[in-house]
Amino acid sequence: MLDTLYSQPAVLARFRAAPLVEERDRYLQLCSERGHNRNALRKISWLLLVIVTHVPLNRNMIALPTIERAAERHKKRFKRAHRGYRCASSRRIFIGTAKRFFQFIGRLAQPVQRGAPCESCIAGYQRFLLNERGLSPVTVESRCQHARHLLMSLRPRPSSLTAITVNQVDQYLIAQSLKSRRWSRPSIATLASSLRCFFRFAEAQQWCRAGIAAAIDSPRMYSGEDVPRGATWEEVQQLIAHATGDTPAQIRDLAVILLLAVYGLRRGEVAGLRLDDIDWQAETIWVRRSKQRRVQQFPLVRCVGEAIIRYVHEVRPRCTHRDLFLALIPPVRPLSASSISALVRWRLRALGVALPRVGAHCLRHACARHLLTQGFSLKEIGDQLGHRRASSTSIYAKVDLDGLRQVAEIDLGRLV
């Protein structure tokens, strides 16, 4: 691979004289297969040369502190040579590239992970939620993480669940609500409910004291108190216009935004779309509902289909991935749910849209409000959004201000 990147004999000899030349050549070949262009490969090869020069290779396994110390030496040398220009980013790039390279050749020492106390109990709880309760993997991971964080936060750390008291759990919930980035009341209620479920299971297994689950209090919640705050349909139209263009990012982002706004999909559902989910002959699209754990069929709207076709033909990298949306910057990889929310957040903030929570989910709320103003019933809106219960959709009736004004203007004098 080095022979294709450098033609000068002196430069090529310098790269080949450095240690781990065969390993570096195989790593560059992997980067080339992942979509890196020639300029990027030359930068990576230079970084690898610096890494094998600064990192001590006398040990079989390279630990992360060793890489960090080498990065500090490189940072000081880079600072003297470039007068401090981007020395912080050079350290970060050095560490990231070194970790990936040594992991690729099997010489990166894994740090010792300090697990949470009673990890075996959490593993049993996880199996119970998956096999007995049948919850989705995302919900199971969230609930186990809540229990794990509680056990890691207690001081002194308990050796067993029998040492935990109700007062410690209450103090933990209070501490979460008083943090600088404190949790909201609904979040605290969700956390308390998750811990209550964990201790109820632990009590059934006789792992902890009886009565802890029943004693965990959560904030009082009122039905329908949380009104969804989404972008207006005018702001959605401005967002679509902002993403309309000829750059690769605009072409891809337009297809993502249209799927979020027209169908009201969740960010994870957009990230989970695959090329096989679109039937171009029948003009339909299949969506995997993340919460319902089923597949739902939609007619393919013309503007959405045209945006997807243009993205696939002009922008999407040619690779073996079957995921619909891919990252534009190598290495080629599927676009994650958080990346989808980030691109919507960036474009909304560029337009100056002020919302408590700016992200992909606010387009889902905007879709529901737009359907409501167009006269669709709550049942039809719920089917479009993939709600399992009508109560999940009825909350959008609270934000239909035009409809509420019409109700208030009705003359009820003859009926009184």
Secondary structure, DSSP 8 states (H G I E B T S, - for coil): -HHHH---HHHHHHHHHSS-HHHHHHHHHHHHHTT--HHHHHHHHHHHHHHHHHS--SSSSB-HHHHHHHHHHHHHHHHHHHTTTTHHHHHHHHHHHHHHHHHHTT-B--------TTHHHHHHHHHIIIIII---HHHHHHHHHHHHHHHHHSSS--SSGGG--HHHHHHHHHHHHTSTT---HHHHHHHHHHHHHHHHHHHHTT-S-TTHHHH-------TT--------HHHHHHHHHHH-SSSHHHHHHHHHHHHHHHH---HHHHHT-BGGGEETTTTEEEEEETTTTEEEEEE--HHHHHHHHHHHHHTS--SS--BS-B-SSSS--B--HHHHHHHHHHHHHHTT---SS-STHHHHHHHHHHHHHTT--HHHHHHHHT-SSHHHHHGGGGG-HHHHHHHHTS--GGG-
